[in-house]
Amino acid sequence: MEVQSQGNSYAAILSLILGAVPAVVFLYKQYKQRKQEAEKPEPFPEDGIFTLESLARFDGRKNPICLGVCGLVVDVSTSENIQAGEGYGKLWAGRDATWSLATLSLKAEDANIMDFKVSELTEEQHKALAGWYKHFTTKYTIVGKLKEYEGWD
């Protein structure tokens, strides 16, 4: 009698485990789908117009890595030198790098500086900015423009 009771207990436990497997699989698939949706990058603005605020979301964490240069927004995700949260990526990812590039600054606080005019740059700064502009706009895809540069010289 005791052996039969023990056998029934094992059968009940086995039934419980086998019955739970589909529920666990279902829950795992739901979790995986939600995680993929949460990780899906947002598209670039349809009209191609970024603001400094919207550009900040393109820092390589969830979305592609973009930076601003002379009013253009460039997708630099394919760059080996610009990675999210480190090196140049820490300085310029999701930010306007124009002033930094013109002044050859590696200070984080020099990104997103907008209160200057090209005419105020020295000849060396102008050459540096022109070189970086050419580098970024010919090597990488231009994905938009920065609204803050409307009417910029």
C-alpha positions, 0 to 999 in steps of 0.5 A, a space after each residue: 500500500 505504501 509503495 503504491 502511495 509513493 508511486 502516486 506521489 511521484 506521478 502527481 509531482 511529474 504531472 505537475 512539472 510537465 504541466 508547468 513546462 508549457 506555462 514557463 515556455 509561454 512566459 519566457 517567450 513573452 519576456 523575450 518578445 518584450 525585451 526585443 521590443 524595448 531594445 529596438 532602436 527608434 527611427 531617425 526623425 522622418 523629416 531629418 530634423 534633430 534637436 540637441 535633445 533628440 540627438 542625445 538619444 542617439 548615443 549608442 546605448 539603445 539607438 545608433 551613435 550619431 554626432 553633429 558637425 556644422 549643423 549636420 547629423 552623422 551616423 557614426 555607428 560603424 566607426 571603430 573609434 567612436 563607441 558608446 560610453 568610451 573614448 570619443 563616444 563618451 565625448 561626442 556620441 549624441 552631441 554636437 561636436 562642432 566646437 570640439 572639432 574646431 578647437 581640437 578639444 577633448 573636453 566633454 564640456 566643449 560638446 554642444 557649444 553653440 555660441 560661436 560663429 565660424 568667422 570668429 575661428 582662427 585660421 587653424 581652427 577653421 582648417 581643423 573644422 573643415 578637415 573634420 567636416 570632410 572626414 565625417 560627411 564623406 566617410 559616414 551617412 548624413 542622417 539629418 540636420 540640427 535645428 539649432 543651426 538654422 540661420 547659422 553662418 
